[in-house]
Amino acid sequence: MLYSIQNMARGIFCMSEMKKKIADLMAQHSLKRASECAPKDATQEHGMESRADGEVSPVKRGAAPPDGDASPINGDAAQAAGEVSPGESLDDELRRRRRTLLDLSHRLNLRSGAEWAQEKEALAARLEAGDFEIDRVIPGELVGDEESRFFLVRRDYPLDHQQGDLRLGDALQCLSAHVAFSACDPALADFNPQTALFMDTETIGLAGGAGTVAFLVGIGYFAEDMFRLDQCFLRDYDDEEAMLRFLAERFTGCGSVVGYNSKSFDLPLLRTR
């Protein structure tokens, strides 16, 4: 019960904050409620006027009232009533408000129903044509067999390639004793950067159902006189088998794995898959 009351209180607070923001926005752009712009007499809104005997008769737009002692509402009358800014005609006021609304729609990236439908149809056509397939965006190749294939992007960099403050080849000069000490792992006393595999993963945010899946796995390693970067991308879940086979071959030939949080996350994830 207390939990429900607390949730209700939070909802009331959020609604009041939202109303305040809307009111501030309306004041900033000189907007009015529909009720404030409506005629004072509700019967005039429907083009009718009341008679003393309770009957109603149609009132033509722009026609004078039956008694003839008043003229229809015009820009001057609206300005006198405070509905138009001083020195501004009714038409100018309407144009100014229209510009304000259009500017607000542009800032909020609002679209009409017709525009939204057109964009949806155009997007569906591009999807059907395969415009967003990765092989049309990034140069690469499909690796695998007829049952399962993934998209591979391979880049080779020279050892003198500058990455930040260091060159890639500088990693070959590291001492295994320093690596073992910094990692607090004596098993790395025989660490060899030449046979190390550098890796990282990008995963989907779903933990249930099929489980967490790595849709992108990047591995880097030294090959001869260069540093090779392989990026393995899943176009769909069917590509995972081919990618895992490819990665298994690379892991088998490496002496150690280097990564950020790979020992507790990346490697257990790939083993589970």
C-alpha positions as CSV (number, residue, x, y, z in Angstrom):
1,M,0.0,0.0,0.0
2,L,2.8,2.4,1.0
3,Y,4.6,1.5,-2.3
4,S,1.5,2.4,-4.3
5,I,1.1,5.8,-2.5
6,Q,4.8,6.6,-3.1
7,N,4.4,5.8,-6.8
8,M,1.2,7.9,-7.0
9,A,3.1,10.8,-5.3
10,R,5.9,10.5,-7.8
11,G,3.4,10.5,-10.7
12,I,1.7,13.7,-9.4
13,F,5.1,15.4,-9.0
14,C,6.1,14.5,-12.6
15,M,2.8,15.7,-13.9
16,S,3.2,19.1,-12.1
17,E,6.7,19.4,-13.5
18,M,5.5,18.7,-17.0
19,K,2.7,21.2,-16.7
20,K,5.2,23.8,-15.6
21,K,7.5,23.2,-18.5
22,I,4.6,23.4,-21.0
23,A,3.4,26.6,-19.4
24,D,7.0,28.1,-19.6
25,L,7.2,27.1,-23.3
26,M,3.9,28.6,-24.1
27,A,4.9,31.9,-22.4
28,Q,8.2,31.9,-24.2
29,H,6.5,31.7,-27.6
30,S,3.4,33.7,-26.8
31,L,1.1,30.7,-27.3
32,K,-2.5,30.6,-26.0
33,R,-4.9,27.8,-25.1
34,A,-7.7,27.2,-27.6
35,S,-10.2,28.2,-25.0
36,E,-8.5,31.6,-24.7
37,C,-8.8,32.2,-28.4
38,A,-12.5,31.1,-28.6
39,P,-15.3,33.8,-28.8
40,K,-16.6,35.0,-25.4
41,D,-20.1,33.7,-26.3
42,A,-20.1,30.0,-27.0
43,T,-23.0,30.4,-29.3
44,Q,-20.9,32.6,-31.6
45,E,-18.4,29.7,-32.0
46,H,-21.0,27.7,-33.9
47,G,-22.3,30.7,-35.9
48,M,-25.4,31.2,-33.9
49,E,-26.8,34.0,-31.7
50,S,-29.3,33.8,-28.8
51,R,-32.6,35.5,-28.9
52,A,-34.6,36.7,-25.9
53,D,-37.2,34.0,-26.5
54,G,-34.7,31.2,-26.5
55,E,-34.6,30.7,-30.3
56,V,-31.4,30.8,-32.2
57,S,-30.8,32.1,-35.7
58,P,-27.7,31.8,-37.9
59,V,-25.2,34.6,-37.9
60,K,-23.4,35.2,-41.1
61,R,-19.6,35.8,-40.8
62,G,-18.9,39.5,-41.1
63,A,-22.6,40.5,-40.8
64,A,-23.8,43.2,-38.4
65,P,-25.9,42.1,-35.4
66,P,-29.7,42.6,-35.7
67,D,-29.8,45.7,-33.6
68,G,-27.3,47.4,-36.0
69,D,-25.4,49.3,-33.3
70,A,-22.3,47.2,-33.4
71,S,-19.9,46.1,-36.2
72,P,-18.4,42.7,-36.7
73,I,-15.1,41.9,-35.1
74,N,-12.1,43.1,-37.0
75,G,-8.4,43.6,-36.4
76,D,-8.9,46.9,-34.5
77,A,-11.5,45.3,-32.2
78,A,-9.2,42.3,-31.6
79,Q,-6.4,44.7,-30.8
80,A,-8.6,46.6,-28.4
81,A,-9.6,43.4,-26.7
82,G,-5.9,42.6,-26.1
83,E,-5.8,39.7,-28.5
84,V,-3.3,41.4,-30.8
85,S,0.0,43.0,-29.9
86,P,0.0,46.9,-30.1
87,G,0.8,48.1,-33.6
88,E,0.0,44.7,-35.1
89,S,-3.0,43.8,-37.3
90,L,-4.9,40.6,-36.8
91,D,-3.4,39.2,-40.0
92,D,0.1,40.1,-38.9
93,E,-0.6,38.4,-35.5
94,L,-1.7,35.2,-37.2
95,R,1.3,35.2,-39.5
96,R,3.6,35.7,-36.5
97,R,2.0,32.9,-34.6
98,R,2.2,30.6,-37.6
99,R,5.9,31.3,-37.9
100,T,6.4,30.6,-34.2
101,L,4.6,27.2,-34.5
102,L,6.6,26.3,-37.6
103,D,9.8,27.2,-35.9
104,L,8.8,25.1,-32.8
105,S,8.0,22.2,-35.1
106,H,11.3,22.4,-36.8
107,R,13.2,22.6,-33.5
108,L,11.4,19.6,-32.1
109,N,11.8,17.7,-35.4
110,L,8.0,17.2,-35.7
111,R,6.5,15.9,-38.9
112,S,3.0,15.7,-40.3
113,G,1.3,12.4,-40.7
114,A,1.7,12.6,-44.5
115,E,5.5,13.3,-44.2
116,W,5.8,10.5,-41.7
117,A,4.0,8.1,-44.1
118,Q,6.3,9.1,-47.0
119,E,9.4,8.6,-45.0
120,K,8.3,5.2,-43.8
121,E,7.6,4.1,-47.3
122,A,10.9,5.4,-48.5
123,L,12.7,3.6,-45.7
124,A,10.9,0.3,-46.4
125,A,11.9,0.5,-50.1
126,R,15.6,1.1,-49.1
127,L,15.5,-1.9,-46.7
128,E,13.9,-4.1,-49.4
129,A,16.7,-3.0,-51.9
130,G,19.4,-3.9,-49.3
131,D,20.8,-0.3,-49.1
132,F,21.8,-0.9,-45.5
133,E,23.6,-4.2,-45.9
134,I,27.1,-3.9,-44.4
135,D,28.8,-5.0,-47.6
136,R,27.4,-1.9,-49.3
137,V,28.8,0.4,-46.6
138,I,32.2,-1.1,-45.6
139,P,34.7,-2.9,-47.8
140,G,35.0,-6.5,-46.6
141,E,34.3,-10.2,-47.5
142,L,32.0,-13.0,-46.5
143,V,33.8,-15.9,-44.7
144,G,32.3,-19.3,-44.2
145,D,30.3,-21.8,-46.1
146,E,26.8,-22.1,-47.6
147,E,25.2,-22.8,-44.2
148,S,26.8,-20.0,-42.2
149,R,28.9,-16.9,-43.3
150,F,29.9,-13.8,-41.4
151,F,31.3,-10.5,-42.7
152,L,35.0,-9.9,-42.2
153,V,36.8,-6.6,-42.4
154,R,40.6,-7.0,-42.4
155,R,43.1,-4.2,-42.2
156,D,46.9,-4.5,-42.1
157,Y,49.0,-1.8,-40.5
158,P,52.8,-1.3,-40.7
159,L,54.7,-1.6,-37.4
160,D,55.6,2.1,-37.5
161,H,51.9,3.1,-37.6
162,Q,51.3,5.8,-35.0
163,Q,48.4,5.1,-32.7
164,G,48.2,7.8,-30.1
165,D,51.6,8.4,-28.5
166,L,53.0,5.1,-29.5
167,R,53.8,3.1,-32.6
168,L,52.3,-0.4,-33.0
169,G,55.7,-2.0,-33.2
170,D,56.6,-0.6,-29.7
171,A,54.5,-3.4,-28.2
172,L,57.1,-5.9,-29.4
173,Q,59.7,-4.2,-27.1
174,C,57.8,-4.9,-23.8
175,L,59.4,-7.1,-21.2
176,S,57.4,-10.1,-20.0
177,A,58.6,-9.6,-16.4
178,H,56.9,-6.1,-16.4
179,V,53.7,-7.6,-17.9
180,A,53.6,-10.3,-15.2
181,F,54.2,-7.7,-12.4
182,S,51.6,-5.2,-13.6
183,A,49.0,-8.0,-14.1
184,C,49.9,-9.7,-10.7
185,D,50.0,-13.0,-12.6
186,P,53.3,-15.0,-12.5
187,A,52.0,-17.1,-15.4
188,L,52.7,-14.2,-17.7
189,A,56.4,-14.3,-17.0
190,D,56.7,-16.0,-20.4
191,F,54.5,-13.5,-22.2
192,N,55.5,-13.0,-25.9
193,P,53.8,-10.1,-27.7
194,Q,54.6,-11.6,-31.0
195,T,52.2,-14.5,-30.3
196,A,49.6,-12.5,-28.3
197,L,46.0,-12.0,-29.5
198,F,44.5,-8.6,-28.7
199,M,40.7,-8.7,-28.6
200,D,37.5,-6.9,-27.8
201,T,33.8,-7.6,-28.2
202,E,30.5,-5.6,-28.8
203,T,27.4,-7.4,-27.5
204,I,23.7,-7.0,-27.7
205,G,21.9,-5.8,-24.6
206,L,19.7,-8.8,-24.3
207,A,20.4,-11.3,-21.5
208,G,17.3,-13.5,-21.8
209,G,16.1,-15.8,-24.6
210,A,19.1,-16.6,-26.8
211,G,21.4,-15.0,-24.3
212,T,24.1,-12.3,-24.7
213,V,25.5,-12.5,-28.2
214,A,28.7,-10.8,-29.5
215,F,27.6,-9.2,-32.8
216,L,31.1,-7.8,-33.4
217,V,34.4,-9.3,-32.3
218,G,37.7,-7.5,-33.1
219,I,41.0,-9.3,-32.9
220,G,44.5,-8.0,-33.6
221,Y,47.8,-9.8,-33.8
222,F,51.3,-9.4,-35.3
223,A,51.8,-11.2,-38.6
224,E,55.3,-11.1,-40.1
225,D,56.2,-7.4,-40.4
226,M,52.8,-5.9,-39.8
227,F,49.9,-5.7,-37.3
228,R,46.7,-7.3,-38.6
229,L,43.2,-6.2,-37.4
230,D,40.2,-8.5,-38.1
231,Q,36.7,-7.3,-37.4
232,C,34.1,-10.1,-37.4
233,F,30.5,-8.8,-37.8
234,L,27.3,-10.8,-37.5
235,R,24.7,-9.7,-40.1
236,D,22.2,-12.1,-38.4
237,Y,22.2,-14.8,-35.8
238,D,22.8,-17.4,-38.5
239,D,26.3,-16.0,-39.0
240,E,27.5,-16.8,-35.5
241,E,28.6,-20.4,-36.1
242,A,31.0,-19.4,-38.9
243,M,32.4,-16.6,-36.8
244,L,33.0,-18.8,-33.8
245,R,34.8,-21.3,-36.0
246,F,37.0,-18.6,-37.4
247,L,37.8,-17.3,-33.9
248,A,38.6,-20.8,-32.6
249,E,41.3,-21.1,-35.1
250,R,42.9,-17.8,-34.1
251,F,42.7,-18.6,-30.4
252,T,44.3,-22.0,-30.9
253,G,47.4,-20.4,-32.5
254,C,48.0,-17.6,-30.0
255,G,50.2,-17.8,-26.9
256,S,48.1,-15.4,-24.7
257,V,45.1,-13.1,-24.9
258,V,45.2,-9.3,-24.2
259,G,42.0,-7.3,-23.7
260,Y,40.0,-5.1,-21.5
261,N,37.9,-7.2,-19.1
262,S,38.4,-10.1,-21.4
263,K,39.4,-12.6,-18.7
264,S,36.1,-12.2,-16.8
265,F,33.7,-11.3,-19.7
266,D,34.8,-11.7,-23.3
267,L,36.4,-15.1,-23.1
268,P,33.7,-16.7,-20.9
269,L,31.1,-15.3,-23.3
270,L,32.7,-16.8,-26.4
271,R,33.3,-20.1,-24.6
272,T,29.6,-20.2,-23.6
273,R,28.5,-19.6,-27.2
